[in-house]
Every structure is written in structure tokens, then in C-alpha cells.
Amino acid sequence: MAGEIQLNGTSFASESGGTITVNNGTLGSDVVFPTGHVISFQEVTYNTQTNITATSFTTLLDIMSITITPKSSSSHFYLSANIPYYTYAPDKMLTATFFKNNSDFLSLSSGLGTSGTGGATNVVSKTNLVISYLDESSIPSTPVPIKYSVAFKSNSTSTYQRLFDSGITGTFTVMEIQG
């Protein structure tokens, strides 16, 4: 049986054949989504060639950073980065990880991903380093902004790792997941 729901004379939902259609309306800021739903999405891209010679993690002047204020104190954050890079030297590698509020909150000296030639001869290597992480750490009951960044390091100061070679675009994505 078809029908409709009205509030103060305004129809905002109708049913036909078992399907409910919301005709108009706005979800309020206090709506709670089920666990596992993406409730916020931010992405940055970058494509200016940048050289890395640092042998400790650096965030490169925030070229791949996202600041997000959690919508819920039970939120989790899925981080994903795709970094195109180039190396032309024997045994040279690029390592990447994520920083949170300008610190290495994962404390992984080996980072989340390493890629490179790793060989003893000069080899041109153009590839993508892809890393991801689910941050399930606690959020204060009154959420405050969180700054996530991609951090990089090279295994050598004598030969650089070239990020975003020839203008190839890299991406950094942060998704807030309802916890």
C-alpha cells in the first residue's frame, strides 16, 4: 500500500512497492551512521618534482598533509598514499610512513613501505610506492583537529629519490570511518 509521511503539511517521505523515498530534507549534524561507514573523505594531490636525500623521515613542508576534525569521538581514520618516484642509482631506496600532528606516531623505523632498485648496478626505476594504515587510536570526547602527513626518507644522502618525476601525480587520502 503506497503512502507518504508529512510533517506540518510538507511531504518528506513516500512509499511505493516497498521502497521508501525521502523526497526532501537535510541530515542534521547529530546523525549517527552505522559502524564502518565512511563519514568524511579528504584527498590531496601533488605533482611537482621533489628530490629526497634525507635519511630520517621528513614531511616535505606539508606538500601531502590533511587536517581533519573528527565528527565523532569513536571515529577511525583510513590513510592511503600513492607516491610515484624515480631512482637511478644502485641500491637506493625510498621509504614512506604517516605522521600524525607532526610526529611519527607509528614509530616504525622501517616505515610502512620501502621500494627501490636494491641492486648493485645502475638501474632506472620508475614506480609507485603505495602505503595504507587504519588509525584506531583514541580521540578525545571533544574532538580536536588532527593533521596527517606522508613522510619520506631515502637510504642515502649521496643520491636522491625523485618524487613526482615529470609531473606525475601522487595522492594522499584520509577517510573518516564511523567506529
Order of alpha helices (4+ residues) and beta strands (2+ residues): beta-beta-beta-beta-beta-beta-beta-beta-beta-beta-beta-beta-beta
